[in-house]
């Protein structure tokens, strides 16, 4: 009997140097290091604040339009 593994990609799997935030150019590694250094992500907090100010343009910067 031959077993065939399903051919699917994990949707949220990022490599270390993949951009997570296209607006502000943060990578997966940046966010992980920030979390390890501060016990929480200050980068995430900055992004959330900038989004509230209207400084987020993900739809234009992200190749997937998100």
N, C-alpha and C positions, 0 to 999 in steps of 0.2 A: 504494500500500500504506500502511495506517495502522499506526503503531507505538503500542503501548499500554505505558506504564511500569507495572511491578508496583506495587500499592498495599499497601505494608507499612511498618511503623514500625520504626525501629531500637530495640531493646529498652533499650539502656543509654545512650541519648542524653539528656543533661541540659542544660537551659538554665542560665545563670549563677546565677540566683536560686532554682533548684529545690532543695528540701531533699534532701540525700543521706542525712543521718542525722536521722531524726525524733525519736529519743530526746534528742539533745543539740542539735538545731536547727542543724546545720552545712549550709551550702549548697555547691554545686559551686565557687563563687567562693572561699569560705572555704578550702576544701581546696587549691585551686590556688594561692592566695596564700600559704598556709602552706608549701606545697612550694617555691615560688619563694624565699621568705624563708629557709628553713632547709635546703634541699637534700634534704629528706625531709618526710614529713607527720607532724608532732607530733600533729596532731588525730587521725589514724588510730591512733597509738600510745596516745593517751588513751582513745579509744573501745574499743580492744582490752583495755586494763587495766580499764576500767569493766565491760565485758562479763564478764571473769573474776570480778569482784566480785559479779556478779548485778544490776548497775545498769542493764541494758539491757532495755527493754520495747518493742522494735520491733513485736512482734505486736499490741500495743494502739495504738501511736502511728502506725504506718504504715497509710495507708488501704488498701493492698494486703495487709496482714497479713504482712509479711516483716521 
